[in-house]
Amino acid sequence: MNKLGNIVDSLNFKYKTCDLNTVFNSKPQTIGHIIRLDTNNIKQAKKDLDNNISFESFIEKYPNSEIEKNVLIIKYKYQNYKHEEVVRFSEVDFNSSYGFKIQQTNQKGLYNKQVENTWLYDYNEKSEYSKESIRAFYFSQEFKTTPLDLKYCRQIGYSDCLIDTLTTKFKNDSKSGWVELPKNWQNISSKKQKKLLDMMRSTKVVGGCSMDSRPREHAIHIALLSAETTNWEVFLKSHLDIMNDRFDRMSDGSYAWAERKTYIKELEELDINVVDLLIGISFRIENPSTNHYYGRIGSLGRAISESKNKEQFKKQMLSMIEDSELDDYNRVLTYFLYISYNKSLENEVEQKENLIQLKQSINKMPVYLSDKIKINQK
């Protein structure tokens, strides 16, 4: 910790100039409906969707459809392993992390296409293992993105400034493998330490299963060497990866998560604003800086539960859930963040009191969202 304190002091981070006036925009989002149909007349239903049948006419013509009305839908694009640009449309599901989604390649400008009162569907042909079926989104409104309030933009900007988006933890040409940290690593020369750090940043470690500790050990070794060689940017990215449990594994079961420490207390001993840092990386935005760091909501919630500033965190989370000026998607994500934080607390009385406060805040959310949230107070 003395070494880390010296790094922060040497950087004069308290006086570092950051651009905290950048305006960040919400992810594109809309309200729509979901239909699922796997009975007769699938091919006719497909033709009707191609002809853009109205939603009301569809449910009247196909009464056996499974329908879910008024769901929050977000869209985003990414490159798949074939280097194709893909657009994913996803329902924000309150009951699981496996909400309804459809993804297609970004042909004919799909991402920016006007979609109000139109359909997007997946057609599955009959096979040995499945029925012929259709799953579809009906978009009752256009997607929209809105600028976040300046107080939120400043938290995002602070996290970008602190983490330094110009530096990455791993180098672009990194290869899979393993680099051993020698037992006497603190006694070797600074030049050798930097060379060893460079080798580790050029090596990615993929876990074989949930209990494979090597990816975390590798990140800890990078963090230790970064601290020893006063490389703040790489240290912080490694530390956040450990806190967020952001590692590649062939499989990962939830039974292993509880054993992994978050190390938030180490960050709180430094001269930085941990509340702004963690809240800043919890937002989901449309125009992030290059290499912007996104925190994992579940892991952030657990870290917050261990924070000495958890009351300050809780106050802001409840305020964000209630904030009618904040986009619905980030309000929902804050709800999930609060749930994760509360579940991670050990004091059951505190948990119950927190849920009472949460229910009051949920009542200030749009009805189409609050009606879908069920609070379990057992």
C-alpha positions as CSV (number, residue, x, y, z in Angstrom):
1,M,0.0,0.0,0.0
2,N,2.9,2.3,0.6
3,K,4.1,1.7,-2.9
4,L,0.6,2.5,-4.3
5,G,0.4,5.6,-2.3
6,N,3.7,6.7,-3.6
7,I,2.5,6.1,-7.2
8,V,-0.6,8.3,-6.6
9,D,1.6,11.0,-5.0
10,S,4.2,10.9,-7.7
11,L,1.5,11.4,-10.4
12,N,0.1,14.3,-8.5
13,F,-3.2,12.8,-9.4
14,K,-5.1,15.1,-7.2
15,Y,-4.1,17.9,-9.5
16,K,-4.4,16.0,-12.8
17,T,-6.4,17.8,-15.4
18,C,-9.4,15.9,-16.7
19,D,-12.0,16.8,-19.2
20,L,-15.1,16.3,-17.2
21,N,-17.5,18.2,-19.5
22,T,-17.8,15.5,-22.2
23,V,-21.5,14.7,-22.9
24,F,-22.2,11.0,-22.9
25,N,-25.4,9.6,-24.4
26,S,-27.5,6.7,-23.4
27,K,-27.7,3.4,-25.3
28,P,-30.5,3.4,-28.0
29,Q,-33.6,2.0,-26.4
30,T,-37.3,1.7,-27.0
31,I,-40.5,0.0,-25.7
32,G,-41.9,-2.9,-27.7
33,H,-43.6,-6.2,-27.6
34,I,-42.5,-9.8,-28.0
35,I,-44.3,-12.6,-29.7
36,R,-43.5,-16.3,-29.9
37,L,-45.4,-18.7,-32.2
38,D,-44.7,-22.4,-32.7
39,T,-48.1,-23.8,-33.7
40,N,-49.8,-24.1,-37.1
41,N,-49.6,-21.5,-40.0
42,I,-46.0,-20.5,-39.3
43,K,-45.2,-19.9,-42.9
44,Q,-48.3,-17.7,-43.3
45,A,-47.3,-15.8,-40.2
46,K,-43.9,-15.3,-41.7
47,K,-45.5,-13.8,-44.8
48,D,-47.7,-11.5,-42.7
49,L,-44.6,-10.2,-40.8
50,D,-42.8,-9.6,-44.1
51,N,-45.8,-7.6,-45.2
52,N,-45.6,-5.7,-41.9
53,I,-49.0,-6.7,-40.5
54,S,-50.1,-4.5,-37.6
55,F,-49.5,-5.8,-34.1
56,E,-53.3,-5.8,-33.3
57,S,-54.1,-7.7,-36.5
58,F,-51.4,-10.3,-35.8
59,I,-52.5,-11.2,-32.3
60,E,-56.1,-11.4,-33.6
61,K,-55.2,-13.7,-36.5
62,Y,-52.8,-15.8,-34.4
63,P,-54.5,-16.1,-31.0
64,N,-52.2,-18.9,-29.9
65,S,-49.2,-16.6,-29.9
66,E,-47.3,-16.1,-26.7
67,I,-47.2,-12.4,-26.2
68,E,-45.3,-10.1,-23.8
69,K,-46.2,-6.5,-24.0
70,N,-44.3,-3.3,-23.2
71,V,-40.8,-4.5,-22.7
72,L,-37.6,-2.4,-22.6
73,I,-35.4,-3.1,-25.7
74,I,-31.9,-2.0,-26.2
75,K,-29.7,-2.3,-29.3
76,Y,-25.9,-2.4,-29.7
77,K,-23.5,-3.5,-32.4
78,Y,-20.2,-5.4,-32.2
79,Q,-17.9,-7.4,-34.4
80,N,-18.2,-11.2,-34.3
81,Y,-15.4,-13.7,-34.7
82,K,-15.8,-13.5,-38.5
83,H,-15.1,-9.7,-38.2
84,E,-18.7,-9.0,-39.3
85,E,-20.6,-6.1,-37.7
86,V,-23.5,-7.6,-35.9
87,V,-26.5,-5.8,-34.3
88,R,-28.1,-7.3,-31.3
89,F,-31.6,-6.3,-30.1
90,S,-32.2,-7.4,-26.5
91,E,-35.0,-7.4,-24.0
92,V,-34.1,-6.2,-20.6
93,D,-35.4,-9.0,-18.5
94,F,-35.9,-8.6,-14.7
95,N,-36.1,-12.3,-14.0
96,S,-33.0,-13.6,-15.6
97,S,-29.9,-12.7,-17.6
98,Y,-31.3,-14.6,-20.5
99,G,-33.8,-12.2,-21.9
100,F,-35.2,-12.4,-25.5
101,K,-32.8,-11.3,-28.1
102,I,-32.4,-11.2,-31.9
103,Q,-29.1,-10.5,-33.7
104,Q,-28.4,-10.0,-37.3
105,T,-25.5,-8.7,-39.4
106,N,-25.7,-4.9,-39.9
107,Q,-26.9,-5.0,-43.5
108,K,-28.7,-2.2,-45.2
109,G,-28.0,0.1,-42.2
110,L,-30.0,-2.1,-39.8
111,Y,-28.5,-0.3,-36.7
112,N,-29.8,3.1,-37.8
113,K,-33.0,1.9,-39.5
114,Q,-36.3,3.5,-38.6
115,V,-38.3,0.8,-36.9
116,E,-41.4,2.4,-35.4
117,N,-44.5,0.1,-36.0
118,T,-42.3,-2.6,-37.7
119,W,-41.2,-6.2,-36.9
120,L,-37.9,-7.9,-36.5
121,Y,-38.1,-11.7,-36.4
122,D,-36.2,-15.0,-36.3
123,Y,-37.7,-17.9,-38.3
124,N,-36.7,-21.4,-37.3
125,E,-37.4,-24.2,-39.7
126,K,-38.7,-27.5,-38.4
127,S,-35.9,-30.0,-37.7
128,E,-35.3,-33.3,-35.9
129,Y,-34.8,-31.4,-32.7
130,S,-37.2,-28.5,-32.8
131,K,-40.5,-27.2,-34.1
132,E,-41.0,-24.7,-36.8
133,S,-41.3,-21.4,-35.0
134,I,-41.2,-17.6,-35.1
135,R,-39.9,-15.3,-32.5
136,A,-40.3,-11.5,-33.1
137,F,-40.0,-8.1,-31.7
138,Y,-42.6,-5.5,-32.6
139,F,-41.3,-2.0,-32.1
140,S,-44.1,0.3,-31.1
141,Q,-41.8,3.3,-30.9
142,E,-38.5,4.5,-32.4
143,F,-35.2,3.8,-30.6
144,K,-33.9,6.9,-28.9
145,T,-30.8,8.0,-27.2
146,T,-30.6,10.9,-24.7
147,P,-27.7,12.9,-23.2
148,L,-26.9,12.0,-19.6
149,D,-27.0,14.7,-16.9
150,L,-23.7,16.5,-16.5
151,K,-23.3,15.1,-13.0
152,Y,-23.3,11.5,-14.4
153,C,-21.1,12.5,-17.4
154,R,-18.5,13.9,-14.9
155,Q,-18.4,10.5,-13.1
156,I,-17.9,8.7,-16.4
157,G,-15.3,11.3,-17.4
158,Y,-13.6,10.9,-14.0
159,S,-13.4,7.1,-14.5
160,D,-11.9,7.6,-18.0
161,C,-9.4,10.0,-16.7
162,L,-8.4,7.9,-13.8
163,I,-8.2,4.6,-15.7
164,D,-6.5,6.3,-18.7
165,T,-8.3,4.9,-21.8
166,L,-5.1,5.4,-23.9
167,T,-3.4,2.5,-22.2
168,T,-4.5,-1.2,-22.3
169,K,-3.6,-3.9,-19.8
170,F,-2.7,-6.4,-22.6
171,K,-0.7,-5.6,-25.7
172,N,-2.3,-6.0,-29.1
173,D,-0.1,-8.9,-30.1
174,S,-0.6,-10.9,-26.8
175,K,-0.7,-14.7,-27.0
176,S,-2.1,-17.4,-24.8
177,G,0.3,-18.9,-22.3
178,W,1.7,-18.4,-18.8
179,V,4.6,-16.4,-17.4
180,E,5.9,-17.4,-13.9
181,L,6.5,-14.7,-11.3
182,P,9.8,-15.5,-9.6
183,K,9.8,-15.7,-5.8
184,N,12.5,-13.0,-5.6
185,W,10.7,-10.7,-8.0
186,Q,11.0,-7.7,-5.6
187,N,14.8,-8.1,-5.5
188,I,15.5,-8.2,-9.2
189,S,16.5,-5.0,-11.0
190,S,13.9,-2.4,-12.1
191,K,14.9,-3.1,-15.7
192,K,14.2,-6.8,-15.3
193,Q,10.9,-6.1,-13.5
194,K,9.8,-3.9,-16.4
195,K,10.8,-6.7,-18.9
196,L,8.9,-9.2,-16.9
197,L,5.8,-6.9,-16.8
198,D,6.1,-6.6,-20.6
199,M,6.1,-10.3,-21.0
200,M,3.0,-10.7,-18.8
201,R,1.2,-8.0,-20.7
202,S,2.0,-9.9,-23.9
203,T,0.4,-13.1,-22.4
204,K,-3.3,-13.9,-21.9
205,V,-4.3,-16.7,-19.5
206,V,-7.6,-18.5,-20.1
207,G,-9.0,-20.4,-17.2
208,G,-10.0,-24.1,-17.8
209,C,-12.9,-24.0,-15.3
210,S,-14.4,-22.1,-12.4
211,M,-11.8,-23.3,-10.0
212,D,-8.8,-22.4,-12.2
213,S,-7.2,-19.5,-10.3
214,R,-4.5,-18.8,-12.9
215,P,-6.3,-15.9,-14.7
216,R,-6.7,-14.0,-11.3
217,E,-3.1,-14.9,-10.3
218,H,-1.8,-13.6,-13.6
219,A,-3.7,-10.3,-13.1
220,I,-2.4,-10.0,-9.5
221,H,1.1,-10.5,-10.8
222,I,0.6,-7.8,-13.4
223,A,-0.8,-5.5,-10.7
224,L,2.1,-6.2,-8.4
225,L,4.7,-5.5,-11.1
226,S,2.8,-2.4,-12.2
227,A,2.9,-1.1,-8.7
228,E,6.5,-1.9,-8.2
229,T,7.5,-0.2,-11.5
230,T,5.1,2.8,-10.9
231,N,2.9,2.0,-13.9
232,W,-0.4,3.3,-12.5
233,E,-2.5,2.9,-15.6
234,V,-1.7,-0.8,-16.0
235,F,-2.0,-1.4,-12.2
236,L,-5.5,0.1,-12.0
237,K,-6.8,-1.9,-15.0
238,S,-5.5,-5.1,-13.5
239,H,-6.9,-4.2,-10.1
240,L,-10.3,-3.5,-11.6
241,D,-10.3,-6.7,-13.6
242,I,-9.7,-8.6,-10.3
243,M,-12.4,-6.6,-8.6
244,N,-14.8,-7.2,-11.5
245,D,-13.7,-10.9,-11.9
246,R,-13.2,-10.0,-15.6
247,F,-11.3,-13.0,-16.9
248,D,-11.7,-15.6,-19.7
249,R,-12.7,-19.0,-18.6
250,M,-13.9,-22.1,-20.5
251,S,-16.7,-22.4,-17.9
252,D,-17.6,-20.5,-14.7
253,G,-20.0,-21.5,-12.0
254,S,-21.5,-19.2,-9.5
255,Y,-20.4,-21.4,-6.6
256,A,-16.8,-20.2,-7.2
257,W,-17.6,-16.5,-7.2
258,A,-17.9,-16.1,-3.4
259,E,-14.3,-17.2,-2.9
260,R,-12.9,-14.3,-5.0
261,K,-12.0,-11.1,-3.2
262,T,-12.9,-7.7,-4.6
263,Y,-10.0,-5.7,-3.1
264,I,-12.1,-2.5,-3.0
265,K,-10.6,-1.6,0.4
266,E,-7.1,-1.2,-1.2
267,L,-8.5,1.3,-3.7
268,E,-10.2,3.2,-0.8
269,E,-6.9,3.7,0.9
270,L,-5.6,5.8,-2.1
271,D,-6.3,9.4,-2.8
272,I,-9.0,8.8,-5.4
273,N,-12.8,9.1,-5.4
274,V,-13.9,5.4,-5.4
275,V,-17.6,6.3,-5.5
276,D,-17.3,8.3,-8.7
277,L,-14.9,5.7,-10.2
278,L,-17.3,2.7,-9.7
279,I,-20.5,4.5,-10.5
280,G,-18.8,5.9,-13.6
281,I,-18.0,2.4,-14.9
282,S,-21.5,1.2,-14.2
283,F,-23.2,3.3,-16.8
284,R,-23.9,2.0,-20.3
285,I,-23.4,4.6,-23.0
286,E,-23.5,4.9,-26.7
287,N,-20.4,7.1,-27.3
288,P,-17.7,5.8,-24.9
289,S,-14.1,6.7,-25.1
290,T,-11.8,4.2,-26.9
291,N,-11.0,1.5,-24.4
292,H,-13.6,2.8,-21.9
293,Y,-13.8,0.4,-18.9
294,Y,-17.2,-1.1,-18.2
295,G,-17.7,-2.7,-14.8
296,R,-19.7,-5.9,-14.3
297,I,-22.8,-5.0,-12.4
298,G,-22.9,-8.1,-10.3
299,S,-19.3,-7.8,-9.2
300,L,-19.5,-4.0,-8.6
301,G,-22.5,-4.6,-6.3
302,R,-20.5,-7.1,-4.3
303,A,-17.6,-4.6,-4.1
304,I,-19.9,-1.8,-2.9
305,S,-21.2,-4.1,-0.1
306,E,-17.6,-4.2,1.3
307,S,-17.0,-0.4,0.9
308,K,-16.5,2.0,3.8
309,N,-18.6,4.4,1.6
310,K,-21.6,2.1,1.1
311,E,-24.1,4.6,2.5
312,Q,-22.9,7.1,0.0
313,F,-23.2,4.5,-2.8
314,K,-26.6,3.5,-1.6
315,K,-27.9,7.1,-1.6
316,Q,-26.7,7.7,-5.2
317,M,-28.1,4.3,-6.4
318,L,-31.6,5.1,-5.0
319,S,-31.4,8.6,-6.4
320,M,-30.6,7.2,-9.9
321,I,-33.4,4.7,-9.8
322,E,-35.8,7.6,-9.0
323,D,-34.3,10.0,-11.5
324,S,-36.9,10.6,-14.3
325,E,-34.3,12.4,-16.3
326,L,-32.0,9.4,-16.5
327,D,-32.7,6.9,-19.3
328,D,-34.7,3.8,-18.4
329,Y,-31.9,1.4,-19.2
330,N,-29.4,2.9,-16.8
331,R,-32.1,3.2,-14.2
332,V,-32.8,-0.5,-14.5
333,L,-29.0,-1.3,-14.4
334,T,-28.8,0.7,-11.2
335,Y,-31.7,-1.4,-9.8
336,F,-29.6,-4.5,-10.6
337,L,-26.6,-2.9,-9.0
338,Y,-28.5,-2.2,-5.8
339,I,-29.9,-5.8,-5.7
340,S,-26.4,-7.2,-6.1
341,Y,-25.1,-4.9,-3.4
342,N,-27.9,-5.8,-1.0
343,K,-27.6,-9.6,-1.6
344,S,-23.9,-9.4,-0.8
345,L,-24.5,-7.8,2.7
346,E,-24.2,-10.1,5.7
347,N,-26.6,-8.3,8.0
348,E,-30.1,-9.5,7.3
349,V,-31.7,-6.6,9.2
350,E,-29.8,-4.2,7.0
351,Q,-30.9,-6.1,3.9
352,K,-34.6,-5.8,4.8
353,E,-34.3,-2.1,5.5
354,N,-32.6,-1.6,2.2
355,L,-35.4,-3.4,0.4
356,I,-38.0,-1.2,2.0
357,Q,-36.1,1.9,0.7
358,L,-35.7,0.2,-2.7
359,K,-39.5,-0.4,-3.1
360,Q,-40.1,3.3,-2.5
361,S,-37.7,4.2,-5.2
362,I,-39.1,1.6,-7.7
363,N,-42.5,3.3,-7.3
364,K,-41.0,6.3,-9.0
365,M,-40.0,4.3,-12.1
366,P,-42.2,4.2,-15.2
367,V,-45.1,1.9,-14.6
368,Y,-44.2,-0.5,-17.5
369,L,-41.0,-1.2,-15.6
370,S,-42.1,-1.1,-11.9
371,D,-44.9,-3.5,-12.7
372,K,-42.3,-6.1,-13.8
373,I,-40.2,-5.9,-10.6
374,K,-41.0,-8.3,-7.8
375,I,-39.1,-7.8,-4.6
376,N,-38.5,-10.9,-2.5
377,Q,-38.3,-9.8,1.2
378,K,-37.9,-13.3,2.7
